[in-house]
Amino acid sequence: MSRLERLGAVVEEPLLVTYGVNVRYLTGFDSSNCALLVEPGGQTTLYTDFRYLEAAQAVEGVDVVRTPRDVVGALAELLTGRRV
């Protein structure tokens, strides 16, 4: 079982990972502009801009969403929920 699968199995609320080092640790995806949403049950979505799209699509077990270069700004419009 991968790190990402193990995390998805234990989170009780959606978890947004925005620090690139942590995204790389969980997925192996190396990017300076990305975010990863891990939802309870293991559904995961990787957000990145056009420069990293091809590499992101090669990551197994994640859905990929292309965003503008300002990934965090785009997430403010794409995602809903509370901030903790």
WOBELQUI-V489193 format. One record per residue. N is the residue number from 0. SS is DSSP state (h for helix, s for strand, l for the rest). PHI is phi in radians with two decimals (NA if undefined). PSI is psi as a letter, one per 30 degrees, with the letter a starting at -180 (NA if undefined). Layout:
N & SS & PHI & PSI
N & SS & PHI & PSI
//
This chain:
0 & l & NA & k
1 & l & -1.34 & l
2 & h & -0.99 & e
3 & h & -1.13 & e
4 & h & -1.14 & e
5 & h & -1.12 & e
6 & h & -1.12 & e
7 & h & -1.06 & f
8 & h & -1.33 & f
9 & h & -1.95 & f
10 & l & -1.23 & k
11 & l & -1.77 & f
12 & l & -2.37 & l
13 & l & -0.97 & k
14 & s & -2.11 & k
15 & s & -1.79 & j
16 & s & -1.83 & j
17 & l & -2.00 & f
18 & l & -1.48 & k
19 & h & -0.94 & e
20 & h & -1.09 & e
21 & h & -1.25 & e
22 & h & -1.08 & e
23 & h & -1.10 & e
24 & h & -1.04 & e
25 & h & -1.38 & e
26 & h & -2.09 & f
27 & l & 1.50 & f
28 & l & -1.44 & k
29 & l & -1.86 & j
30 & l & -2.63 & k
31 & l & -1.60 & g
32 & l & -2.55 & i
33 & s & -2.76 & l
34 & s & -2.64 & l
35 & s & -2.27 & k
36 & s & -1.85 & k
37 & s & -1.95 & k
38 & l & -1.88 & l
39 & l & -0.94 & k
40 & l & 1.62 & f
41 & l & 1.78 & f
42 & l & -1.10 & k
43 & s & -2.29 & k
44 & s & -2.28 & k
45 & s & -1.86 & k
46 & s & -1.88 & k
47 & s & -2.78 & l
48 & l & -1.60 & l
49 & h & -1.03 & f
50 & h & -1.15 & f
51 & h & -1.98 & g
52 & h & -1.05 & e
53 & h & -1.08 & e
54 & h & -1.14 & e
55 & h & -1.13 & e
56 & h & -1.18 & f
57 & l & -1.47 & f
58 & l & -1.34 & k
59 & l & -1.34 & k
60 & l & 1.46 & g
61 & l & -2.27 & k
62 & s & -1.53 & k
63 & s & -2.05 & k
64 & s & -2.15 & k
65 & s & -1.41 & k
66 & l & -2.12 & l
67 & l & -1.13 & l
68 & l & -1.03 & e
69 & l & -1.47 & i
70 & h & -1.05 & e
71 & h & -1.10 & e
72 & h & -1.09 & e
73 & h & -1.15 & e
74 & h & -1.11 & e
75 & h & -1.04 & e
76 & h & -1.58 & e
77 & h & -1.45 & e
78 & l & -1.93 & l
79 & l & -2.18 & l
80 & l & 2.36 & a
81 & l & -1.90 & l
82 & l & -1.88 & k
83 & l & -2.14 & NA
//
